[in-house]
Amino acid sequence: MALSTSPDIAQLIADTEAEILRLVQGADPATAGVYEMCRYHLGLDGSGSSGKRIRPLLGLLAYSSITGDHRRALPGAAAVELGHNFSLVHDDIEDDDRERRHRPTLWAVHGVPQAINTGDMLFSLSRIALHRLTDLGFPDRTVLRLMRLYDETCVALCEGQYLDIWMAEHDDGLSVELYFDMIGRKTAALISASIEAGAILATDDEQVIDRYRAFGWDLGIAFQLNDDLLGIWGPELTTGKEASDVPRKKKTLPVIYAFEQAERTDRERLVGLYANGRLNGDQTAEVIEILERTGAREYTRQRAQEHRDRALAALAGAGTIERAPRERLEEIIRSAISA
């Protein structure tokens, strides 16, 4: 997802990272190592990329599009990013991924036990982050509502990860419908919660909050479908990584759609190819040809555009008045479809 480099976006990200750094320093020398691991994974130790911080950014833009400023919402943004990264640490272990953002994953450097513990620490710190909202004067009922939202979102993330792992291990029972259920829990839920949280902190108007929630949900689905396209057809210069979903036999929407819709000969060939180990170059090319023949690429693009348009409509209906943050949100939506 490409983002503007305008100074306001850079400031939002810098302020979010400063808020996170308050939580991942650690004062006890005996336990300094776990905080070092947190900073390493988050890219806040100076050794590598920290990522786009898209989820906290969306929440801060939602808040400032209603209030005109973002600073009081920073603890909520930090909580979102810490929660997201706890799931990434665990995902890397579960997926046996040894590289993230062009450097070794946490478990590849420090081993599985310490990585699991660090993931747990990031989750716990995400909860601690929310308590600073009380110090900033937000009512207890608002803070409790955010805690409930984040807890329910973490449950959805775990449910989505269960489905993702199950789908990777099974060919029977796969369907486009199940795939959308999985990405709704694993991807859209957190993006939607990030934006809803910003709205909850900014207003008591439930209709506005509902619009922002809907905006975030459809943006999250569009974001994942765009990622599915890039994982197969995206150029490395655009994505920063090799388009490796097919050789790794990841069952994303284009592949599942092809399994459902391909002609018998192509479907049988797909089943045969996906029954073995990692695909070589010729096999990868063959799979991509089947996906193209089946119309899987265009189908995925159309569904992504459908959710993008629904997100834009939800944002338009929110009635917010702060122009610059609203324009940044619209920019992010439109850039979500890039493949």
N, C-alpha and C positions, 0 to 999 in steps of 0.2 A: 504494500500500500504506500504510494508516494505521498509525501507531505510537503507543504510549503515550508520554506526556510525563513519565513518572515519573523522579525524579532519577537513578536508576541508569542508565537508558538515556541520558540527557543526559550523564552522566559518561563512559560508554563512548565516546560520539561525541567529546566534548571531548578525551579522552585520545588517541583515534585521530588527531585533527587536530593535536594537539601533536606526536605522533610524526612525522606527515607533514611538519609545518613544519620539523622538524630537518633534513629532506632537501632542501627547496625554498627555502633561503635563498640560498646562493651567496656565496662570500667574495671573488671576483674582480670588481672593478667593470667590467672589460671585458666580462664575460659575464652581468652582472646581468639583462639584458633577458630571457634565456630563462627564468630563474627567476621573473621577474615574470609571464611568460606562463603558466608552470605554476600560479602562485598564482591568476591570473585565472581560468583554466579550472576549477580546483578550488574556486573560490569562497572562497578564503582571503585575499583582498586587501581584503575589506570592501566590495566593489562589488556583491555579489549573493548569491543563494542558493547554498549548498554542496551541496544535495541531502540525501538521507536517510542516506547512508552505510550502506545496508542490508547490503552484502556483508561489510565488516569487522565490523559489529555482529553478524551471525550467527556469524562465526568466534569472536569474543570470548565470546559467550553459550555457544557449544558448549564452549569451553575452560573457562569458569567454572562451567558446569553439572557438570563433572567434578572440577575442582580447588577451586572456591569463590572464586577470584579471577581477574582478567583481565590484570593488568599485564604479566606476563612474555610474554604472547602479542601484545603491541602491535606489534612489528616485523612479524609475519606479517600482522596486520590492515592495517598501512600498505602492505605489498606488494600485497595484494589490491586495495586502493582505487586505488593508483597504476596497477596493471595494468589495472583496469577503465577508468580515465580515459584511458589511452593509446588504448584501443580507441574510446572516445567521440570523441576528437579526430579520429581517422581516419574514423570513421563519418560525422561531420558534413560532412567534405569529400566523401566518396564519395556521400552522399545529397543534397548541395547544400543542407544545412540552415543557415539563417542565424541561427537563434535557438535557444537552449537555456536553460531556466529563466528565461524572460522577459528575456533580454539577448542581445546579439549573440554568436554563436559565435566561437571563437578565430580561425578562418581568415577570418571576415568582418571582423574588426578588423585583423589583422596580415598577412593574405595566406596563400595556400596553402603556399609553401615554408617559412615560419617555423612555421606550424601543424604541418606534417609533422615538422619537426625537434623541436618541443616534444613532440609525441606520442612520438617516439623517445626523448626525454629522460625522459619519464614512465615508459616501459617500462624504461629502464636504471636509473632510481632505484628501481623496484620490486625489481630484483635486488639493488641495494645495501642495501635495507632488510632483506633476509633475513640479511645478514652480521652484523647486530647480535644475532641470536639466539645466535651463537657467543659474543659478549661477555657475554651473560646466562647462559652456562653450559650451554646445550643441547648434547648430544653432536653431533659432526660427522655421524654417520650420520643423525640426525634432521633436521639442517639440509639435508643433501644430499637426503634424501627429499622435503622440502618444495620444494626447488629443482626436482627432477624433476617433482613434481606440478604446480607452477606453469608449467613449460616445456610440459608435455603439455597443460595447459589452454589456454595461449596458442595452441598449434597447433590445438586444437579450435576456438577462437574464430575464427581465420583461415579454417578450413574452413567454419565456419558462415556467416561473412560472404560467402565465395565463393558458397555456395548461396543466400544471401539476395539477392545481386546478380543471380545467374543467374535466380532465380525472378521477380525484378522485370522482367527483360528478355524472358522467354519465357512463353507461355501453354501451349505443348505440353509434356507431361511433368510438369505440376503434379499433385500428389496430396496427400491428407491425410498419407499415410505419409512422403512426402518432407518435408513441412512439419515433422512431429514430429522427423525426423532433423535438420533445420536448427536448430530451437530447442533441441534437446538439446545441440548443439555450441555455439551462440551464446549461449544464456542459462543453461540448466541446468548446463552444465559449470563455469562460474565460481562459481555459487552453491554447487554441490556441493563444489567444491574449497575454497571459503572455510570451509565447515563441517568438511570432512574435515581441513583443516589445523589447525583448533582442536583436534580430537580427537587428531591425531597428536602435537601438542605436549603434550597432557595425559595420554596413556596409551599403554602398549605393548600393550593388549588389542586384538587385531585384530578380534575380534567387535564390540566397541564401535565401533571405527573404521568398520567396514563398515556398521553401523547408521546412523551419522551421515552417511556418504557417501550411503546410500540416501535418508535423510531430506532431504538437500540437493538431490538430484536431483529428487525428486518435488515438493519445494517450488519449485524453479526452473521446472519445467514449469507448475505451477499459477500461479505468478507471471506467466509470459508469457501464458498463456491469459486470465488476468484482465485483463492489459494489452490483449489483443486485444479483449475486450469493451468496455473503457473507451474504446479508440480509435475505436469506432463509436457506442456508446450511453452513454458516461460523461458526466455533467454537468460543465461547466467548473469549477463551484465545488468539485467533488470532486477533479478531476484537476489543476487549475491550468493547463490548456491546452485549446484547442478540440479537440473530437472530430473529427479531420481525416483519419482513415485512409481513408475512402471517397473523398472528393474528391481525395485524393492517389493513389488507386488502389493502396494498399498491399495486398498479397496475404497477408492474415492468415488464421487458421483459418476464421472464418465465411465469408469470400469463397471460399476454396478448397473448402470443404465444399459451398457453394452451386453452384459450377461442376460438382462431381461429382454432386450429388443433385437439382438443380432439374429441373423438367419441361422438355421440349424448348423450348417457347416462351420461358420465363424464361431458360434457359441461352443461347439464341441472343441474347436481348436483352442479357444480361450481356456476352457476347463483343463485341457491337457497342459497348456503352458503354465497355468497357475498351480498345477499339482506338483511341480518340481521346485528346485531351489531358486536362488536369485537368477534373473534372466540375463542372458548375455546381450551384446549389441544387436545381433540379427533378430533375436527373439523379441527384444524391446521394440524394434522397428516394426515387426510383424503385428504386435499387439496394438501399436499406435495406428497402423493402417486399418485394423479391424474397428477401432474406436471411431476413426474418421468415416468409414463406410457406414457404420451404424447411426451416425449423426450424434454421437455422444458429446462431441465438443460443442456443437451448436446448441444442443439441448441444455447443457450446463450453463452456457453463456446466457441463454434466454431466461433461465430460472434466476440467475444472478441479477440480470437487469430488471426482472420482475420485482425482486425484493429491494433492489436499489430504488426503484420508482415508488414502492410502497413506503420506504423510509423517508424519501423526500416529501411525500404527501403527509405523513404523520408530523414531520417537522413543520411543514407549512401550516398545519392546523393547530400548532401549539400556541401561536399568537405572541411569541416573545418579541421584545422591542429593541434589544441591543444588537445593532446591525453587524458589527465586526465579528463577534463570536459566532453569530448565526451563519455568516458567510463562511467562516472556517469550517463549521460543521457540514455545510453543504459541499464544500470543497473536498472534505474527507469522504463523503458519500460518493461523489462522482469519481474520485480517484480509486475507489474500492473495486471498480471494474476496469482493469488495465490489461488483461491478457488478450 
